[in-house]
Structure formats: structure tokens, C-alpha cells
Amino acid sequence: MPRYETPPASELQRLLWVKAGTSGHMDEVRPGIYIGDMYAAKDKHLLQSLNITYVLNAAHGKFSVNTGASYYRDTNISYHGVEAFDMPSFDLSPFFYSAAKFIKTAMSTPGGKVLVHCAMGLSRSSSLVLAYLMIHEGMTLVEAIKAVSQHRNICPNSGFMEQLRELDTTLHCQSAAF
């Protein structure tokens, strides 16, 4: 069997926009895992109607999507914020494992559903969901992109894509080398 190698970013880009039509405010990309934008995150009625019990804000902070745990205090939603900026120069990788652990906790909770969001639901949030799928579901980056982009158009920025490629290499290529 040929050894797995992380494809170049240019090849990965071609896998991203496969879902026909426009991206809505929120889409279920895996059972119980939703990716959405700031409008979905701020619509507590929508979140409660979908039984969302966890919210991971990948655009946390007063200059981004300023929700926070206090915003959801009148709900049964657990909150986790990541103060990330959607710029190729921003290092999102230090948040991959903590975000993946939060999503894993939601998925391990009976009836748990998680909304992972940023401002537009394209770059930061999708990058953290891809990292979760790679870390906890053992997917390669290619498999994770294909799984998510069937349900939502996503577009991690070039810096995040490189960081995901590094994670992919760390998780999948070192084990194949032995």
C-alpha cells in the first residue's frame, strides 16, 4: 500500500467548494456537529430549537463575535471561546487540541450537539472542525475536507490550510513511516 502523504495546498483547495448553492447561516456537517456564522450563533431560539448544547466560538473577543458564556447564561449551552483572527499569519494550531477536546466532549455527551462558528462560518470554524475530525476521528486532511464540504462550502485561509497540513503530516505520515 502506498504511504499516505499530505497533498499540497493547491490540491486541497480544489476539494473545498463542492456543495451546490449558497452557504446558509448554519449547516450540519457531521451528525451533531454544525458549522455556522455569527447570525446563527446569536440566534438563541434557533440554537434551542435544534437542541444545540455546546457552542465553540472561533471568533471570540470584543472585536469579533462578542457572545461569551454570559450571552448563553439563560440557556443550557456550554461555551468555549477561541480568540482567533482570520488572517493567514495567525497561528490557529495552538487551539486545535483544546477545540477538538471541546467538540469531543459535546459528541460524548448523550444528545450533545455543537455549533462551531466564526464570523462567516468559512475559515476559522471549519479549520477547527477539520482538526477535530483529524485528531479524534482519525481522518486524513483530505478525508476531513471531503466529509465537511459535502454539507457546507468551507474555505480555510492559506495559513490555516498550511497549519492543517502540518497537523495531517504529524498525525498520519509519521505512523506510516514505521
RASULFEN-V779359 format. One record per run of one state. SS is the DSSP state (@ for helix, = for strand, . for the rest). FROM is the first residue (numbers start at 0). LEN is the number of residues. Records with the same first field share a line. If there is no record, write none. Layout:
BEGIN
SS: FROM-LEN ; FROM-LEN
END
This chain:
BEGIN
.: 0-8 ; 13-12 ; 30-2 ; 36-1 ; 42-1 ; 49-4 ; 57-1 ; 59-9 ; 72-5 ; 81-1 ; 83-9 ; 108-5 ; 117-6 ; 136-4 ; 149-8 ; 176-2
@: 8-5 ; 37-5 ; 43-6 ; 68-4 ; 92-16 ; 123-13 ; 140-9 ; 157-19
=: 25-5 ; 32-4 ; 53-4 ; 58-1 ; 77-4 ; 82-1 ; 113-4
END
